[in-house]
Each structure stands twice: as structure tokens, then as C-alpha cells.
Amino acid sequence: MADQFADYQFGIYFDALSGRVPGLPMDYATLESRAASVLSPSLHSYIAGGAGDEATQRRNVEAFTQWGLVPRMLVGADEREMSVTAWGQTFRSPVFMAPVGVIGLVTEDRHGDIAVARAAAETGVPAMFSTLMQDPLEQVITHAGSTPSFFQLYTPKDRDLAASLVERAEKAGYRGIAVTLDTWVPGWRPRDLATGNFPQLRGNVLENYTGDPVFRRLAGSAADPQTDIRTWAQIFGNPLSWNDLAWLRSLTDLPIILKGISHPDDARRAIDAGADGIYCSNHGGRQANGGLSALEMLPEVVAACDDRVPVLFDSGVRSGSDVVKAIGLGATMVGIGRPYAYGLALGGVAGLVHVLRTMLAEADLLMAVNGYPDFAAVRENIRRTS
Ligand SMILES: Cc1cc2nc3c(=O)[nH]c(=O)nc-3n(C[C@H](O)[C@H](O)[C@H](O)COP(=O)(O)O)c2cc1C
């Protein structure tokens, strides 16, 4: 039988026979609380916090309890097909690492983007790297081995700078550009506001800008940190409109994935305008509070996409069973945010690899136990609980 993600479980049990028990958490609650104790208070606040009173952030997680999977017996699902194909590429599993802009700061050496790339190389789980990196995008991707990488674009106000970032990503070998639509201005985040905590304004994670030739023309050729930060703050957020999509589309031949779509009408219109992927997400509840969870909107978004393009999903995924439920509701690929940041904080590359393997093993075992040999079976056997 081919290697299955479930094998991670048996490895743990067998290791324990020789006295090696996992030093890393096996459940999300422990992961979250242990990560909180190793991260600096400001970085922890930035990662853990969300918009307003964080009701949407909590709702993202709770929404998964409103769906249940019905086990099917006598199926003999001893091998599960978990690979997915999107934009002509095949991935071993539907899981990917969502862009996390401060991930570069999470490791002690402050090369967290490179650590993410190494974990992608080790696991085959692709990463989508934020524009906000601590190391230049050209260097980071060289650590991802044969695992495809994606670039997430925060579209700057300056069109030449946007074009330069996309061109650099394409040249460096990224396989798709995710344009984040919901964060041209930061949402209202009380945890960070209480301490005036905004990492970028302290000169962090701006490497992709400060090393860019167009940015250098805008900020002046002699890099002065304060001028660079001021320039960055002025050009960061472009409140895009539908009229900008044709221009974005013209920048690259790579797939363009629109991140932050929650309304089915927006999904339909985006595909009509040339989007190659729809990324249903509410930014983990970090941007707008008071909304529905992303999962509640997923079935409508999937229906609107009508199999025309892959549908990516994130926001609130905390376990392998959450991954399977999101797939059951029609997602093509499922993104993980905070959990992998916490794995990286606790155990570096090994900690991050562990979090990915636990998610995948749990998802695989759930499919095995429930008698789902493939995702079609998951989709046939998911039910609303309320
Ligand atoms: C600390 C942090 C930084 C983030 N930075 C970015 C970013 O730079 N670009 C982006 O598109 N999304 C960013 N996101 C949103 C994630 O890509 C993803 O949508 C979200 O984390 C999913 O929710 P979850 O953390 O509940 O899994 C960030 C999320 C966190 C927690």
C-alpha cells in the first residue's frame, strides 16, 4: 500500500514503544496555549487577535460544528485518494498554508518565510507567501524544493510597483498570484490598538518592497528606514474596483486567484472578468467583525463558481476534520492560518511540519474510519446539524 497521511499516527505509537513521546501538541487548544507562552506578547497579539470583539473570528471556528459527517460502513476504504488538481497541477493533498504576513518574525532567527518554504519542501504542502516577507521572494522560493509556491499580492497604489512584484514572482517560479481584496486598509483590531502594535510600521516584513527597483525609485535610492516605512505606508493599500481586474489580469499569464470573496455574486462576476480561482475567506476574522463565518458562505460561493475554477477556502480551520468538512462543502483546497504559525513558533520547521502532518493524518483517518475513499464520498455524506 502506498504511503498514507494516516501513517503519522502509527509512527507516533511505535516511537513511544522506544520511549520517544511527541514533544509537540497533538490538539489545537494545547498548540495555541503553548505558542502563546513562547511568542512575544506583541507578536502573539498580532497573530491571535482579530477585528472588533472577535465575534466573526470565533464564528469561523464554531461554524464547523454545524456540519456533521455520516459514517458509511463496509466500504473497505483502506486507501484514500486525497490528491487534488488545480490549474493543471496535482497536489498530494488539498491542504495549503495561507499567507501570514508576519510569519518571517515567528522564528528566532527571523527567517520564518524560509522556514515555511522548508516545511513545504518536506511535506509537499504548498505555501502561499505574503507580499509582507522578511526575506525577498526570490530567495524564499529556493527553499521550497519541488513543492509549488504561490505569491499573495497586496496590490500597492502604484501600478508600476504592483507590476514589478508580480513580474518578480512569475520570474522566480511562483505558480499563481492570489490578490487579497479585503485588506487595502487594516481592520479595527482592539488587541493591537491597545498597545499601538503594527509590525510593518516598525520596519518589519518589508523586504519585498525595499529591495524592489520601482519602490527604490519611489522612496529614493539611498535606503533610509524611516523614509522607506513612510513610503510603504503611503502606497500599501489600493482599494481596487471591478475596473482594475482587467489591468491585474494583464500583468501575468499565471493563474490569478481572488482572495476574500464571500458573496456568490462577487464570485460569478470575478470569474466572468477572468479570475482563475476564487478564494473564499474572511481573513480569519481579522478584517471585518460582525460578519458570517466564511464556512457559512462557502456552499453558495461553490455553487456560484459552478466548477468553472478551483475554490480555495480558509478561516477557522483548526483540525483535520475541519479540512474534510470544508472539502465536503465543495472547497477544492483548504488553507490553514494561525495553526501553522503556532507550530512554527513552538518547534521551528519541525513544529510546523508536525502541525501539517497532524492535520493530514487526522483528515486521512477520518476518511478511513468513515468509509470515504475519496472526496466525492465526503460530499455525499455531509449533513447540517442544525
Ligand atoms: C498573523 C496573520 C497575518 C496574516 N497576513 C496575511 C497576509 O499577509 N496576506 C493575506 O492575504 N492574508 C493574511 N492573513 C490571513 C490568512 O491568509 C488567512 O486568511 C487566515 O489566517 C485564515 O484564518 P485562520 O487563521 O483562522 O485559519 C493573515 C493571518 C494572520 C493570522
The ligand as a Gaussian input file, in Angstrom:
#p B3LYP/6-31G(d) Opt

LIG

0 1
 C       -0.925000      36.967000      11.699000
 C       -1.643000      36.869000      10.398000
 C       -1.160000      37.544000       9.291000
 C       -1.819000      37.437000       8.075000
 N       -1.281000      38.041000       6.972000
 C       -1.899000      37.907000       5.778000
 C       -1.297000      38.441000       4.613000
 O       -0.213000      38.990000       4.652000
 N       -1.980000      38.311000       3.452000
 C       -3.196000      37.683000       3.371000
 O       -3.787000      37.609000       2.296000
 N       -3.756000      37.132000       4.469000
 C       -3.123000      37.218000       5.657000
 N       -3.666000      36.630000       6.753000
 C       -4.919000      35.871000       6.616000
 C       -4.641000      34.396000       6.283000
 O       -4.149000      34.260000       4.989000
 C       -5.902000      33.549000       6.401000
 O       -6.918000      34.127000       5.613000
 C       -6.401000      33.415000       7.851000
 O       -5.318000      33.305000       8.738000
 C       -7.285000      32.185000       7.979000
 O       -7.858000      32.131000       9.224000
 P       -7.317000      31.245000      10.449000
 O       -6.077000      31.920000      10.942000
 O       -8.430000      31.321000      11.396000
 O       -7.035000      29.862000       9.934000
 C       -3.007000      36.682000       7.979000
 C       -3.472000      35.978000       9.096000
 C       -2.799000      36.052000      10.290000
 C       -3.297000      35.259000      11.464000

